[in-house]
Amino acid sequence: MRRRNETTNPIDLPIVEVTWADHTSRSGWRSLKDARTASLSECRDVGRLVARTKAQVILAGMVCADGDVNSLLQIPGRWVQKIRRLR
């Protein structure tokens, strides 16, 4: 998959599924042992791949034929586990 998509029409951007690890926040009392074994949350998002760099992956959840994009999601590059092209 190319690092940058230079298209000017967002409808032509590839549709991808990104699997990534996100932080988790939990409140409430728990043992120190349980706290030390807490895990990150695995997330999956689908959208149009706007940009992919070492620093981040940017997805657009909505695109318009006039060239605008909306519902942008910026995922830190180090958090990304896998990118799968859907279309």
C-alpha positions in Angstrom: 0.0 0.0 0.0 1.4 3.4 -0.9 2.3 5.8 1.9 0.4 8.8 0.4 -2.5 8.9 -1.9 -2.2 12.0 -4.0 -5.8 11.9 -5.5 -7.8 15.1 -5.2 -11.2 13.3 -5.2 -11.8 11.6 -1.8 -14.2 9.1 -3.4 -11.1 7.6 -5.1 -9.3 7.0 -1.7 -9.0 3.4 -0.7 -11.3 2.0 1.9 -9.4 0.3 4.7 -9.8 -1.4 8.1 -7.3 -0.3 10.7 -6.6 -2.5 13.7 -5.0 -0.5 16.5 -4.3 -0.5 20.2 -5.9 2.2 22.3 -5.4 3.2 25.9 -7.9 2.0 28.5 -9.1 3.8 31.6 -10.8 1.9 34.4 -12.0 3.2 37.7 -12.7 1.2 40.9 -10.6 -0.7 43.3 -8.6 -3.6 42.2 -5.6 -5.5 43.4 -2.1 -4.4 42.5 -1.7 -7.8 40.7 -4.8 -7.1 38.5 -3.6 -3.6 37.8 -0.2 -4.8 36.6 -1.8 -7.2 34.1 -4.3 -4.7 32.6 -4.4 -4.8 28.8 -4.9 -2.2 26.0 -8.1 -2.2 24.0 -8.0 -3.5 20.5 -9.9 -1.2 18.2 -11.0 -1.5 14.5 -12.0 1.4 12.4 -13.1 1.5 8.7 -12.8 4.6 6.5 -11.1 6.2 3.5 -7.3 6.3 3.9 -6.5 10.0 3.7 -2.8 9.7 4.8 -0.4 7.2 6.2 2.9 8.3 7.6 5.3 7.0 10.2 3.7 9.4 12.7 0.0 8.8 12.0 -2.8 7.2 9.9 -5.7 9.5 9.0 -9.1 8.1 8.1 -12.1 9.9 6.8 -15.5 8.5 7.8 -17.4 10.5 5.3 -16.5 11.9 1.9 -18.4 14.2 -0.5 -18.1 14.4 -4.3 -17.2 18.1 -4.0 -13.9 17.1 -2.5 -14.6 17.6 1.2 -14.1 15.0 4.0 -15.6 14.7 7.4 -15.3 12.6 10.6 -11.5 12.5 10.5 -9.8 10.0 12.8 -6.0 10.4 13.5 -4.4 7.3 14.9 -0.8 7.6 16.1 1.4 5.4 13.9 2.9 3.4 16.7 -0.5 2.3 17.8 -1.4 0.8 14.4 -1.1 -3.0 14.3 -2.5 -3.7 10.9 -4.1 -2.0 7.8 -6.2 -4.1 5.5 -7.5 -2.8 2.2 -11.2 -3.5 1.7 -11.6 -1.6 -1.6 
